[in-house]
Amino acid sequence: MRPCQALWLDGDDLMVVDQTQLPFTYGTRRLSTSAEAIAAIRAMTVRGAGVIGNVGAFGVYFAVRETQGCWDTVQSLLPPLRAARPTAVNLAWAVDRMTQVLSSDPASGDPLIQRARQEAILIVEEDIERSRRIGEEGVALITAISRQKNGQPVEILTHCNAGAMAIVDSGSALAPIYTAHQQGIPVHVWVDETRPRNQGAGITTWELAQAGIPHTLIVDNAGGLLMHYGKVDLCIVGADRVTATGDVINKIGTYLKALAAAAHGVPFYVALPWSTLDFSCLDALREVEIETRSPDEVLWVTGQDDSGAITRVRIAPTETPALNYGFDITPHSLITGYITERGVFSSGAIAHLAP
């Protein structure tokens, strides 16, 4: 079974899955203006580096459409779109690519609108192909372990959600897992809950259940113990940005999983499309803005009560403040390799791949 789609065209508008409602409700939103695209990105209606980039590309198209192709006006609408989420590089990459393509011949009227639509569609189509290739490149790692285990399930730990809801059409970190499952290779996935927004508990588990892939939800701090018990064969995570030196910016908690994996000799792989590599960045600590989100995401949780109603409850005293970093930085020294659509590369090789 193929993963569900995160977004699709409906006429000239973009339909997206409202990921804030998962896993209890499957809802969609229609996006038809640049302001709606910005709001969907900021509110995390859509999330995941690739999907954010896709929506950003269509946000440019919407800006062109709503201004009737007036390029000067379009340009004034793009900075808020480009900055809607600061950490993941794919959003800025997609907006910059759209800008470069359209500004090369900023003719007014329908030709510019048509080119914007075509380029946005092309960016999505390229992501679909990247996702497919990441699955093909990464499945070899799973196959090798399966042979070593004589066909026993390969135990894979992942963090956050780097599946179809993050990068169409089957994600980055989950793409090799989907491919292995489709090839009949037994796998079992340990899914971190990924506090504070619980993308693992609410989205990755939902995706894997839809695909019929065996999985178990664990609390974020259980990964190290599972590795100590020998119950993790490899880790595969996604990325929101990878620097020229190979350091990885990903969902908060990734760094701790990498430390545990290194301590127990568990291979730790990062799966990403080439567009997530930021060769202009050399020092992640100094150059990357780590998004700080609302403290409410830490202080409150949303879930389903016994009656089936969706409710929100506070889990800390009212006088207690919270700090909510959305991402952390994993040094390249802790990473075994990178699974990309162009192949699997060792940590030391990334620095030599710059264009």
C-alpha positions as CSV (number, residue, x, y, z in Angstrom):
1,M,0.0,0.0,0.0
2,R,1.3,3.4,-1.0
3,P,1.5,6.3,1.6
4,C,-1.1,8.9,1.6
5,Q,-0.6,12.2,-0.3
6,A,0.3,15.3,1.6
7,L,-0.8,17.7,-1.1
8,W,-2.4,17.7,-4.6
9,L,-3.7,20.1,-7.1
10,D,-7.5,20.7,-7.4
11,G,-7.9,22.9,-10.4
12,D,-5.7,25.9,-9.8
13,D,-5.7,25.6,-6.0
14,L,-3.6,23.4,-3.7
15,M,-5.2,20.9,-1.4
16,V,-3.2,19.9,1.7
17,V,-3.7,17.5,4.5
18,D,-4.2,19.4,7.8
19,Q,-1.5,17.6,9.8
20,T,-2.5,19.4,13.0
21,Q,-5.6,17.2,13.0
22,L,-3.8,13.8,12.6
23,P,-4.2,11.1,13.8
24,F,-7.7,11.5,15.1
25,T,-9.2,13.4,12.1
26,Y,-8.2,13.4,8.4
27,G,-8.9,16.9,7.3
28,T,-7.8,19.0,4.3
29,R,-7.4,22.6,3.6
30,R,-7.6,24.5,0.3
31,L,-4.9,27.0,-0.4
32,S,-5.4,29.6,-3.1
33,T,-3.5,32.7,-2.0
34,S,0.0,33.5,-0.8
35,A,-1.3,34.6,2.5
36,E,-3.0,31.2,3.0
37,A,0.2,29.4,2.1
38,I,2.1,31.5,4.7
39,A,-0.5,30.8,7.3
40,A,-0.5,27.0,6.6
41,I,3.3,26.9,6.9
42,R,3.5,29.0,10.1
43,A,0.6,27.1,11.8
44,M,2.2,23.8,10.8
45,T,-1.0,22.8,9.0
46,V,1.8,21.6,6.6
47,R,5.2,20.6,7.9
48,G,8.3,18.6,6.9
49,A,11.1,20.2,4.9
50,G,9.9,19.0,1.5
51,V,6.2,19.7,1.9
52,I,7.0,23.2,3.3
53,G,9.1,23.8,0.2
54,N,6.3,22.6,-2.1
55,V,3.8,24.9,-0.5
56,G,6.2,27.7,-0.6
57,A,6.6,27.2,-4.4
58,F,2.8,27.3,-4.8
59,G,2.7,30.3,-2.6
60,V,4.9,32.1,-5.2
61,Y,2.5,30.9,-7.9
62,F,-0.5,32.3,-5.9
63,A,1.3,35.6,-5.5
64,V,1.8,35.8,-9.2
65,R,-1.8,34.9,-9.8
66,E,-3.3,37.3,-7.3
67,T,-1.3,40.2,-8.7
68,Q,-2.1,39.4,-12.3
69,G,1.6,38.8,-13.0
70,C,2.8,42.2,-11.8
71,W,6.4,41.2,-11.0
72,D,7.2,44.2,-8.8
73,T,4.2,43.5,-6.6
74,V,4.9,39.8,-6.5
75,Q,8.4,40.5,-5.2
76,S,7.0,42.5,-2.3
77,L,4.9,39.5,-1.2
78,L,7.8,37.0,-1.2
79,P,9.9,37.9,1.9
80,P,7.2,36.9,4.4
81,L,6.7,33.6,2.5
82,R,10.4,32.8,2.4
83,A,10.7,33.5,6.2
84,A,7.5,31.7,7.3
85,R,9.7,28.9,8.9
86,P,13.4,29.9,9.3
87,T,15.2,26.6,10.0
88,A,14.4,24.2,7.1
89,V,16.3,25.2,4.0
90,N,13.8,23.8,1.5
91,L,11.4,26.7,1.9
92,A,14.0,29.3,1.1
93,W,15.4,27.1,-1.7
94,A,12.0,26.7,-3.4
95,V,11.1,30.4,-3.1
96,D,14.5,31.4,-4.5
97,R,14.2,28.9,-7.3
98,M,10.8,30.2,-8.3
99,T,12.1,33.8,-8.1
100,Q,15.1,33.0,-10.3
101,V,13.1,31.2,-12.9
102,L,10.4,33.9,-13.1
103,S,12.6,36.9,-12.9
104,S,14.6,35.8,-15.9
105,D,11.8,37.1,-18.1
106,P,9.2,38.8,-15.9
107,A,6.6,39.3,-18.6
108,S,3.3,40.4,-17.2
109,G,0.0,38.6,-17.5
110,D,-0.9,35.0,-18.2
111,P,2.6,33.8,-19.5
112,L,4.1,34.6,-16.1
113,I,1.2,32.9,-14.3
114,Q,1.5,29.8,-16.4
115,R,5.3,29.6,-15.9
116,A,4.8,30.0,-12.2
117,R,2.3,27.2,-12.1
118,Q,4.5,24.9,-14.2
119,E,7.6,25.5,-12.1
120,A,5.7,24.8,-8.8
121,I,4.4,21.6,-10.3
122,L,7.9,20.7,-11.5
123,I,9.3,21.2,-8.0
124,V,6.7,18.7,-6.5
125,E,7.4,16.2,-9.3
126,E,11.1,16.4,-8.7
127,D,10.5,15.7,-5.0
128,I,8.5,12.7,-5.8
129,E,11.3,11.3,-7.9
130,R,13.9,12.2,-5.2
131,S,11.8,10.3,-2.6
132,R,11.6,7.3,-4.8
133,R,15.3,7.3,-5.4
134,I,16.0,7.7,-1.7
135,G,14.0,4.6,-1.1
136,E,15.9,2.7,-3.7
137,E,19.3,3.8,-2.4
138,G,18.5,3.2,1.3
139,V,16.8,-0.2,1.0
140,A,20.2,-1.8,0.3
141,L,21.2,-1.0,3.9
142,I,18.0,-2.7,5.2
143,T,18.5,-5.7,2.9
144,A,22.1,-6.2,4.1
145,I,20.9,-6.3,7.7
146,S,18.0,-8.6,6.8
147,R,20.5,-11.1,5.3
148,Q,22.7,-11.0,8.4
149,K,19.6,-11.7,10.6
150,N,18.5,-14.6,8.3
151,G,15.2,-12.9,7.4
152,Q,14.3,-11.8,11.0
153,P,12.6,-8.3,11.1
154,V,15.1,-5.5,10.8
155,E,14.6,-3.2,13.8
156,I,14.7,0.5,12.7
157,L,14.4,3.5,15.0
158,T,13.2,6.8,13.6
159,H,12.5,10.2,15.0
160,C,9.8,12.8,14.2
161,N,8.1,12.3,10.8
162,A,10.1,12.1,7.6
163,G,7.5,10.2,5.6
164,A,4.9,11.1,3.0
165,M,3.5,13.9,5.2
166,A,7.0,15.5,5.1
167,I,8.3,14.9,1.6
168,V,6.0,13.6,-1.2
169,D,5.6,10.9,-2.1
170,S,7.1,8.5,0.6
171,G,9.4,10.9,2.4
172,S,13.1,10.6,3.2
173,A,13.7,8.5,6.4
174,L,10.6,6.4,5.8
175,A,11.2,5.9,2.0
176,P,13.7,3.0,2.5
177,I,11.3,1.5,5.0
178,Y,8.4,1.7,2.5
179,T,10.5,0.2,-0.2
180,A,11.7,-2.6,2.0
181,H,8.1,-3.4,3.0
182,Q,7.0,-3.4,-0.7
183,Q,9.9,-5.8,-1.5
184,G,8.7,-8.2,1.2
185,I,11.6,-7.5,3.6
186,P,10.4,-7.8,7.2
187,V,10.8,-4.6,9.2
188,H,9.7,-3.3,12.5
189,V,9.9,0.5,13.3
190,W,10.4,2.0,16.7
191,V,8.7,5.4,16.6
192,D,9.7,8.2,19.0
193,E,6.7,10.2,20.2
194,T,8.7,13.4,19.4
195,R,7.6,15.8,22.0
196,P,6.4,18.5,22.2
197,R,4.2,18.3,19.0
198,N,4.2,14.5,18.9
199,Q,4.8,14.2,15.1
200,G,6.0,10.6,15.7
201,A,3.1,9.6,17.8
202,G,0.5,11.4,15.6
203,I,1.8,11.2,12.1
204,T,4.5,8.6,11.6
205,T,2.4,6.0,13.4
206,W,-0.6,7.0,11.3
207,E,1.4,6.6,8.1
208,L,2.9,3.3,9.1
209,A,-0.5,1.9,10.1
210,Q,-2.0,3.1,6.8
211,A,0.8,1.1,5.0
212,G,0.5,-2.0,7.2
213,I,4.1,-1.7,8.5
214,P,4.7,-3.2,12.0
215,H,5.7,-0.5,14.4
216,T,5.7,0.4,18.1
217,L,5.5,3.8,19.7
218,I,8.0,4.6,22.4
219,V,8.7,7.6,24.6
220,D,11.4,9.9,23.4
221,N,13.9,8.8,26.1
222,A,13.5,5.0,25.5
223,G,15.7,4.8,22.5
224,G,19.0,4.5,24.4
225,L,17.7,1.6,26.5
226,L,16.4,-0.2,23.4
227,M,19.9,0.1,21.9
228,H,21.5,-1.1,25.1
229,Y,19.2,-4.2,24.9
230,G,20.3,-4.8,21.3
231,K,16.8,-4.1,19.9
232,V,17.8,-1.5,17.3
233,D,19.6,-2.5,14.2
234,L,19.9,1.0,12.7
235,C,18.5,4.5,13.0
236,I,17.2,6.5,10.1
237,V,16.1,10.1,10.5
238,G,15.3,13.0,8.2
239,A,16.8,16.5,8.1
240,D,15.6,20.0,7.8
241,R,19.1,21.2,6.8
242,V,22.5,19.7,6.3
243,T,25.5,22.0,6.3
244,A,28.6,21.8,4.0
245,T,30.5,20.0,6.8
246,G,27.7,17.4,7.2
247,D,26.2,18.7,10.5
248,V,22.5,17.9,10.6
249,I,19.7,20.2,11.8
250,N,16.6,18.2,12.5
251,K,13.8,17.9,15.0
252,I,14.8,18.4,18.6
253,G,15.9,15.1,20.1
254,T,17.8,13.9,17.1
255,Y,21.2,14.8,18.7
256,L,20.4,12.6,21.7
257,K,19.5,9.6,19.6
258,A,22.8,10.0,17.6
259,L,24.7,10.1,20.9
260,A,23.0,6.9,22.1
261,A,23.6,5.2,18.7
262,A,27.3,6.1,18.8
263,A,27.6,4.8,22.4
264,H,26.1,1.4,21.3
265,G,27.6,1.0,17.9
266,V,24.3,1.4,16.1
267,P,24.5,2.8,12.6
268,F,22.9,6.2,12.4
269,Y,21.8,7.4,8.9
270,V,20.3,10.7,7.8
271,A,18.0,10.5,4.7
272,L,17.5,13.7,2.7
273,P,16.9,15.1,-0.8
274,W,19.8,17.0,-2.3
275,S,17.8,20.2,-1.9
276,T,18.2,20.0,1.9
277,L,22.0,20.3,1.6
278,D,23.0,23.9,2.4
279,F,26.5,24.2,1.0
280,S,26.6,27.9,1.9
281,C,26.5,27.0,5.6
282,L,29.8,26.1,7.3
283,D,29.0,26.6,11.0
284,A,25.5,25.5,12.0
285,L,25.8,26.9,15.6
286,R,26.6,30.3,14.3
287,E,24.8,30.5,11.0
288,V,21.5,28.6,11.4
289,E,18.5,30.1,13.2
290,I,17.1,27.4,15.4
291,E,13.4,28.1,15.5
292,T,12.0,28.9,18.9
293,R,8.3,28.0,19.0
294,S,5.5,28.9,21.4
295,P,5.9,27.7,25.0
296,D,2.3,26.4,24.8
297,E,3.5,23.5,22.7
298,V,5.4,22.3,25.8
299,L,2.9,23.3,28.4
300,W,-0.2,21.9,26.8
301,V,-1.0,18.6,25.0
302,T,-3.9,17.8,22.7
303,G,-5.5,14.3,22.6
304,Q,-8.7,12.3,22.5
305,D,-10.5,11.6,25.7
306,D,-12.5,8.5,26.6
307,S,-15.6,9.9,25.0
308,G,-13.8,10.4,21.7
309,A,-13.7,14.2,22.0
310,I,-10.5,16.0,21.1
311,T,-9.4,18.1,24.1
312,R,-6.5,20.1,25.2
313,V,-5.0,20.0,28.7
314,R,-2.2,21.8,30.5
315,I,0.6,19.6,32.0
316,A,2.6,22.1,34.1
317,P,1.7,24.7,36.8
318,T,0.4,27.9,35.5
319,E,3.4,29.8,36.8
320,T,5.9,27.6,35.1
321,P,7.6,29.0,31.9
322,A,8.8,26.8,29.1
323,L,11.5,27.0,26.4
324,N,10.7,25.4,23.1
325,Y,13.5,24.9,20.6
326,G,12.1,23.2,17.5
327,F,15.4,21.7,16.2
328,D,18.8,20.6,17.3
329,I,22.2,20.2,15.7
330,T,23.8,16.7,15.3
331,P,27.6,16.9,14.5
332,H,28.7,15.0,11.5
333,S,31.1,12.9,13.6
334,L,28.0,11.1,15.0
335,I,26.6,10.2,11.6
336,T,27.3,7.0,9.8
337,G,26.1,8.2,6.4
338,Y,23.6,10.2,4.3
339,I,21.0,8.5,2.1
340,T,20.2,10.8,-0.9
341,E,18.7,10.4,-4.3
342,R,22.3,10.5,-5.7
343,G,23.6,7.6,-3.5
344,V,24.6,6.9,0.1
345,F,27.6,8.9,1.3
346,S,29.8,8.7,4.3
347,S,30.0,11.5,6.8
348,G,33.4,12.6,5.5
349,A,32.3,12.7,1.9
350,I,29.7,15.4,2.2
351,A,32.3,18.2,2.4
352,H,33.6,17.1,-1.0
353,L,30.2,17.1,-2.8
354,A,29.6,20.9,-3.0
355,P,28.7,22.0,-6.6
